Amino acid sequence: MVVNFPDISALLRHAKGQSLYQNLVAQLQKDFVFANVFMEWPDDISPKDLKTLVHEKVYYLIMEKFTDYLNLLYIIDVPEKMVKAIEATDVVEISEQVTFEILKREWQKVWFRNEYGS
């Protein structure tokens, strides 16, 4: 399970290769709804489009609805130390790295559920 992904694209390729990409999309949808951050995307969304949509939503939340952004991170269970460790100076870069952390955490959930059942 311990896979260090160099970037979002590698993570999404890995999820597709493991036939767990749809589960990852479903987990994202579930957690976003649970955090009251509504996003609609087709069931057959491509990894590139998923990456773009999540990144745009995270950017928007940081800029316009910061408390919703914090709630989303809490719901998804992104470690605070990971977010604090981001050294980017530009909001676009920060939102991209936060998107990566979100996708990594969601991938962990999907992988563990697949590996250990439940």
C-alpha positions in Angstrom: 0.0 0.0 0.0 2.8 2.4 0.7 3.1 4.1 -2.6 4.6 7.5 -2.9 3.0 9.2 -5.8 5.0 11.9 -7.4 1.9 13.8 -8.6 -1.8 13.7 -9.0 -1.7 12.1 -12.5 0.4 9.2 -11.2 -2.1 8.6 -8.3 -5.0 8.6 -10.7 -3.2 6.3 -13.2 -2.5 3.9 -10.3 -6.1 4.0 -9.2 -7.2 3.2 -12.8 -4.6 0.4 -13.0 -6.0 -1.1 -9.8 -9.6 -0.9 -11.2 -10.5 1.4 -8.2 -10.8 4.7 -10.1 -14.6 4.6 -10.0 -14.5 3.9 -6.3 -12.2 6.9 -5.8 -14.6 9.1 -7.7 -17.5 7.8 -5.6 -15.6 8.4 -2.3 -14.8 11.9 -3.4 -18.4 12.6 -4.3 -19.6 11.1 -0.9 -17.2 13.2 1.2 -17.8 16.4 -0.7 -21.5 16.0 -0.2 -21.0 15.2 3.5 -19.0 18.4 3.8 -21.9 20.3 2.0 -19.6 21.1 -0.9 -21.7 20.1 -3.9 -20.1 19.1 -7.1 -21.6 17.3 -10.1 -19.5 15.2 -12.4 -20.4 12.4 -14.8 -19.8 8.8 -13.6 -17.4 8.4 -16.5 -15.3 11.5 -15.8 -11.7 11.3 -17.0 -8.9 11.5 -14.6 -7.7 14.8 -16.1 -11.2 16.3 -15.8 -11.5 15.0 -12.2 -8.2 16.6 -11.3 -9.2 19.9 -12.9 -12.6 20.0 -11.2 -11.3 19.2 -7.7 -8.5 21.7 -8.1 -10.9 24.4 -9.2 -13.3 23.7 -6.3 -10.5 23.7 -3.8 -9.2 27.0 -5.2 -12.7 28.5 -5.0 -13.2 27.4 -1.5 -9.9 28.8 -0.3 -10.6 32.2 -2.0 -14.4 32.5 -1.3 -15.5 30.1 1.4 -12.6 29.4 3.7 -14.7 27.8 6.5 -16.2 25.3 3.9 -12.6 24.6 2.8 -11.6 23.8 6.4 -14.7 21.7 6.9 -13.9 19.7 3.7 -10.4 19.0 4.9 -11.8 17.9 8.3 -14.4 15.6 6.7 -11.9 14.0 4.3 -9.4 13.8 7.2 -6.4 15.5 5.5 -3.7 15.8 8.2 -3.2 19.4 9.3 0.6 18.9 9.3 0.4 18.1 5.6 -1.4 21.3 4.8 0.9 23.4 7.0 3.9 21.8 5.3 2.9 23.3 1.9 5.5 25.9 1.0 3.9 27.4 -2.0 3.4 31.2 -2.1 0.7 31.3 -4.7 -3.0 30.3 -4.0 -3.1 28.3 -7.3 0.0 26.2 -6.2 -1.4 25.8 -2.7 -4.8 24.6 -4.0 -3.1 22.2 -6.3 -1.0 20.7 -3.5 -4.1 20.5 -1.2 -5.9 18.8 -4.1 -3.1 16.2 -4.2 -3.4 15.7 -0.4 -7.2 15.3 -0.7 -6.8 12.7 -3.5 -4.1 10.8 -1.6 -6.3 10.6 1.5 -9.3 9.5 -0.5 -7.2 6.9 -2.3 -6.1 5.5 1.1 -9.8 5.1 2.1 -10.6 3.3 -1.1 -7.6 1.1 -1.0 -8.1 0.1 2.6 -11.8 -0.7 2.0 -10.9 -2.7 -1.0 -8.0 -4.5 0.7 -9.6 -5.3 4.0 -13.3 -5.2 3.2 -16.2 -3.3 4.7 
